[in-house]
Amino acid sequence: MAQPLITHRIERAILFLRGEKVMLDEDLAVLYNVSTKRLNEQVKRNSERFPVDFMFQLTAQETSSLRSQFATLDIGRGKHKKYLPYAFTEQGVAMLSSVLRSKRAVLVNVEIMRAFVRLRHLLSTHKELARQLDKLEKKYDAQFKVVFDALRALMEPPARKKNLIGFHAS
């Protein structure tokens, strides 16, 4: 199992659905090298380990939206999924390692947890960067106001002295 390849696959498989970072059952099955049917069978046999905040089933509309985004729908008989896919949150993926006990499942789970942590770190860094940018913008707006005011004053034409015609008493 090539580390960068699996890491890249995992990172591409993490989606944002219903405000959660999730992975779909079919993507997890590929990573664990089992069929989606077998993965879901194990989950159903251990349903008490997978409450609604660990996994949920996608609606037909969500599934259709994902298919149109990724163009994954093959043409032909037997190519369409009969059941709506399941989405596993980070906790659900962690729980999968307790029901899929193969050595590969454990190794893949470790990499998936690392990917979730990297994603969480990246998102928090992004938020911090946006916060710092806002702070700098507010800070420099006040300082640049003086500069802009000076530039505008320089851009105005100089006040012309009027040449008055005739005799002027001082």
Steps between C-alpha positions, in 0.01 A plus 500: 500500500677816377469765770463816282252325271273386783529837673397678179207258453381554854521879479301498174235275656423731794187699415296769674139388535239639738770711662716196580825364362408150383612208288263290291464126549616420147820707540572335834438156352756566227756617756436198726506268197156354574173525313257777595247228576736332750584831668131585542423146624756541778357838590144361514614206716650753741237773464520596869855625433382743231258762638374777270793729579740226379327424169192584298342392175499751217172613349422435134556870429843502671599186310386649170691820574819305575463297182460812289802662670731205452344346188533152649185349356584218259267403220367147470305232679612433858715813511270702726498469878178359641544665838576852608857533627598550862722784616732444796619786719848496651367314805321251275818432306685445827229256610537307173840377615327312780267313263742450209785318667741441214856629518433720195193652670712601798774654282249684281313626806817651640556687173137614489523638854819684401321646197212624715749660740686668211172630361396633840840670538479647149153639566603652832810652336280643226267656757796645692647639177167666413482646852853640471424646158192678637707634786771630264243654270341692787840602633634625169179670388557766765869538413440514125225760541769758570695386194192510278403843632854628424486351150163661432636836616798464266272406211291816531612780271677784680288799596547759227560860579256715319656768293289800560495756226528858590627711788499334843527682825694306754 
